[in-house]
Amino acid sequence: MPNKSYERKPKEKIPVLAICYDFDKTLSPDDMQAQGYIQSVGYNPKDFWKETNSCAEKNDMDNNLSWMYHMIYFAEGKVVVNKENLRTYGSKVQLFDGVETWFDRINEFGKSHNVKVEHYVISSGLKEMIEGTKIANVFEKIYASSFFYNERGAAKWPAQVVNYTNKTQFLFRIEKGVLDINDSGVNDYFSPEKVRIPFRNIVYIGDSDTDIPCMKLVNSLGGHSIGVYNPETGDKEKVYNMIDTHRIKYFAPANYSDGSKLDKLVKNIILKTKENEKLEDQFIRCQNEAKQQLKKKLEEEQEQENRKNQLIYSLMTSHSFAMTYTIIYQLWAINDWSEKQIEMLCSAIRNPQVRILITEDNEVRAFFSKIVAGTTATSYFIKKIRRFLAMRT
């Protein structure tokens, strides 16, 4: 059965910078579930996370699967878990200062410098809640955990689970413009000039250990990883550890306001992208020109080899002295012969025209003298040529 045809983002004519965000404690000060939902099912956040983590540990269970199970389990008889309600809870999620105006400002700054900026969420949080936030429509794609819903619209099972290790797959999707999670084209090879957003033009912004695989990957491939911390607490312990272990290049308070440290940092990355892509374009042009010239050279060399082989064949099959002279004249102009070609030239002695001319014509003798002088091989035909040459010495 043929694969479904998925829509993919095409390569742009201008550089594209992808800014990828974790959500909880990166764009929002707290876990999204702890801003209303957990309380509505009769728990306080501390006890909820303690129980879900304990369940995961006892059952060798993924932590995300554990809290998703408990979201449904604890809601029985209290809250209807469907998309509409989850998005309503998402609408109550708080955002760090400046987040609501951040995207338009950064997009406009990029546009003014001929750089297209795109925004993506890669979060272990809940997609349905993120879709309910005020900023949901600014993202090209939201990669996050989500539920499968039955025919009545009630959440019944995890549809997608995003944890700290499988977050990295989404970076490759963004890189290639293969955004649909079921599109296996993410595994296809893309030549460097066809990659939509090279990793050097990817920014990853996160706050904790769950972001480390993405941060490390982006860093190692020339991109920009930024660790953020809560500006109210000023606790920098995590970002200090991440920069010490080369997970991030920069850190800043999670303040997205105009003129903030993070604002200036990302704008500098946009400026760097603008200038760096000029150099990358020049590099690719030089590379392509070199490839074309090397290809041309190989084609010319192959053409020359074909011509030599054709002349050898013509010599072996010549039926007149006039033709043989003409072929020898053309062979004289060639100075580089492979051992195999020398062997083939010498095998032309089977042609009576060649045998006679070697013994009677000085130019033909001189040509074959030059040929056998260029080899130390002692095959049958080379020995025979040398004997014929010696007959008139």
N, C-alpha and C positions, 0 to 999 in steps of 0.2 A: 504494500500500500504506500503510495507516495507521501512524502512529508508535507505537512501543512505549510503554506507560504506565509511567512511572517513579515510584518512591516519592519523595516530597519532604517535607522537614521543614516542619511547619506553624508559623505565627506563634504565639509563646507569649504568655500573659497577663502575664508579668513580663518585664523587660528581660533580654536574653541578651548576654553578653560572650563573643566568640570570641577565644581566644588561639591564634595560629598560629605554629608554630615551624619554623625550619630544623632540620636534625638534626646533621650533622657540624659539630663545633666550636661548636655551640650547646647541644645537650643532651649531646653526647659530646665528649671532649677531642680526638679525632682522626677522620680519615676512617674510616668503618665497614669499608671493604675492607682497610684497612691494619692491622686488628686481628685478623689470622689468615688471611684468605683469600689475600691477595697472597703471603704467606710460604708458604702451602701449595702454590702453583703454581711455587715456585722463584725468586721475585723478592723483592727488598727494595722497600719502598714508593717510595723515591726513584727507583729505576730504572724501576719500573712506570709511574709518572706521567710520567716523562720520555719514555718510549717512546710511551705513548698520546697525549700532547700533541703529540709530533713527528708521529705518524701523522695526527692531525687536521689539523695545519697543512699537511702535504704534500698532503693529499687534499681540502682545503676541506670538512672533515668536522666535524660537531658533536662537541665534546669528550666529551660523554656517550655518544654512539654509539661513539666510539673506545674508551673504557674498557669499555663493555659487550661490544663485539666481542672485545677482548683478554681479558676475563674468561673467555670461552668458549674462545678460541683457545689461551691459555696452559694451560688446564685439561686439554686433550686428553691422555689416558693417565695423568693424575695425580689429578684430582678429578672426580667426577660433579656436573655443575651442574644440580641440580634444586631444587625448592622446599624440600624437607626439609633438604637440606644447607645451603642458603643461610640458612634460619632457624636452623640449628644454629650457624653462624658468627655470626649476629645475636645469639644468646643470650650470646655472649662479649664483645659490645661493651660497653665501659666507659661509665659515665655520670658527669656532674659531681656533686659533692656536693649532696645534698638532692633530686635529681631523682626518686628512687623514691617519696618521700613528698610531693612538691610538689603533685601533682594533687589528691589527697584534701584536703590542707590548703586549697588555693585554692578548691576547690569548696565546702568547708564554710564558708569565710569569705564567699564569694559568697551562699550560701544564707542565712546569718545576716543578710544585708543585702538579701534579696529580689532577688538578681541570680543568674540561672542562668549558670554558667560552662561553656563547652565548649572542648575542645582539639583542634587540628588540626595535622597535619604537612604542610608543603609543602617538599619536599626534592628536590635533584638526586641524592640517594643512591638506594639500592636498596630498593624496597618490601619485597621478600621478607626482607631482612635486618632491616629495622625491625620487621617482623611477628614476628621471633624474639626481640626484646628483651623485657626484663621489663616494660616500660611499654606494650607494643603495645595492650593492651585499654583504655587510658584515652582513646584518641583516637576522636572521632566519625568521622573519615575520615583515611586516610593517602594523601596525594598524593605519589607518588615514581616514579622510573623503575622499570620492571619488564620481565620477559622473557615471551615467548610460548613455550609448552612443547609439544613434540610428543606423539604418542599414548603414548610411553614415559615421559613426564614430564621429558624432558631439555630444557634451555633451547636454543632454536634462533634466536631473533630478538627484537629489542626489541618489546615490546607497547606500552610507554609510555615516552616520553623527556621528562623534566622539566628544562628548563634555565632560566637566570636570567630570560629574557624571557617564556616562556610560564607561568611561575609565577603571574603576575598573574591569569590566567583563573580560578584556583581561589578567589581572593578573591571574585570575583563570584558564584561558585557558593555559597560560604559565606554571602554577603550575602543571597541569595535563597532559600537552603534547597534549591537544585537541585544535589545533590551528585554524582549519577552523571555520570561523564565523557562519556557518550554522550547525555545529555539536552540537546537543543538548546533547551529551555525557558530556559536561562540567558540567551538573547538576548531573551526576552520583556520587555515593559515592566511594571514593578511600581510602582504609586503609592507615595509615601513611607510612607503608613500601613500598607501591606501588605508592605513590606520586612521580612524576618525579623530580620536583624542589620544595621542601618545601619553604614556604615563608621566612624562615630564610636564604635561599640562593638566595633571590631576592634583587637586588639593583634597586632603582628608582632614576633617576636623572632628576630634573626639576627646573624651575625658578620662578614660579608664582602661583597665586591663583588657576588657572585651574588645577594645579597638586596636590592640597591639598588632594582630596579624595584618590588618589593613594598613596600619601606619608603617609597619616594617616593609611591606611589599611596595607601597608607594615610594618610600624613601629609597629603597634599594634600586628602583628603576628610574630614579631621577626626578620624582615628583616632590610634593611639599606636604609634609605632615605637621599638623598643628595641634598641640595639646591645650585644652582650655580648663580653667578652674573657676569655681564660684567666686565672683568678686566680693560677695558679702562676707564669706568666711575667710577668704584670702589663703586657703590651704593649698600650698603648692607641692606637697609631698609627692603626689602621683606624677605631676609633670616633671619634677626634678628627677625622679627615677626613670621616667621614660626618655628624657634627653640624655641621661647618663648611660643608658643602655642602647642608645642610637635608634630608638623607636620614632622619635620626632625630631624635627629640625628647629621648631620654634614653640614657644608657649605664650599665652596671653590670657587675661581675664575674659570670661564669657560675656563680654559687653560688646554688643553689636552696634552701638550708637555711632553716629557720624563723628569722625575724628578720634575714635577710641584706638587703643593699641592694636586691636584685632583688625579694625577698619583700615588703618594705615598699612598693616602687614599684608593684607590681602590685595590692597591696591598696588603695593610694590611688586607683588607676585604677578599681577596683571601687566604691569610695565615691563617686568622681566620677560614675561611670555611674549609680549609684542616684539621686543628686540631679539630674543632668542630664536623666535620662529623665522626672522629674516635670515639669521645665520643657518638655520636648519634648511631653509629653502635653497640657499646658496650651496650648502653641502650636498643636497639631493641633486641639484642641477649638475654639480661637478661629478658626482657619482654616476649619474645617468650618461653624461657626455663620455666619461671614461669607459663605461660599459659598452656604449655604442661604438667607440673607436676600437676597443678590444674585439668586439664582435665582428666589426668590419675587417680587422686584421686577420682574425681566424678564418673568415670567409675567403679573404684573398689568398691566405696560405692554403686553404683547402682547394681553392680554384687552381692554384699553382700545382698542387699535388696531382689533381685530376689531369691537368695539362701534361705533366711529366709522364704520368701513367699511360695517357693516350698516345703520346709520342713513342713510348717504349713499345706499346702494342703495335703501332704503325710500323715501327722498325722490324719487329718480329714477323710481320705479315707482308712487308713490301714485296712487290713483284717486278720492280724495274730499277735499274741503276739510277735513273734520274730521280725517282721518288726517294730512293735510299739516300742519295746525296742531299736532297732537300731536308730530309728528316735529320740527318747527321748535322747539318748546318744549324738547325734549330736547337738540337741537343747541345751543341757547343756553347750556346749562350747561357746554359744552366750550370751552376757550379756546386750546388749542394744536392747530394744524392744520399738516400738512406741505404743501409746495407742490403735491404731487400730489393731496392730498385737497382742497385749495382748488379746483384745476382740476376735480375730479370734482363738487364741490358746485355749481360754476358751470355745469357741463354739465347739471345738473338742470333748467335753463331750457327744455330740450327738452320737459319735461313741461308740458302746458297748465295743469295745476293751479298749478304754480309760477309760470309766466309771468303768469297773472292776478293771483295774490296779490302778486307783487312790485310791480305797478302800483297795486293797490287796498288793500293791507293794510299799515298802518304798522309793525307788529311784524315782519312778514316782510321789509319793506324795510330795517328797522333791522338785522336779522340779516345780510342780504346786504351791507349797507354795511360792517358790521364785518368780514365775511369778505374783501372785496376791498381793504379798507384795510390788511389784513395782508400784502399782496403787491405787488411791483412788476412782476409778470409781465404780459404783454400778449397772452396767447393769445386765440384766437377767442371762447371762451365767457366769459372774464373781461371782454373788451371789450363783449360783448353784454349782460352783467349791468350794466355801467356805463352803457350806453345806456338800458337799461330804467329804471335808477334816476334818470337825468337827465330822463326824460320827465315826472316829477312834481316836479322841483326848482323 
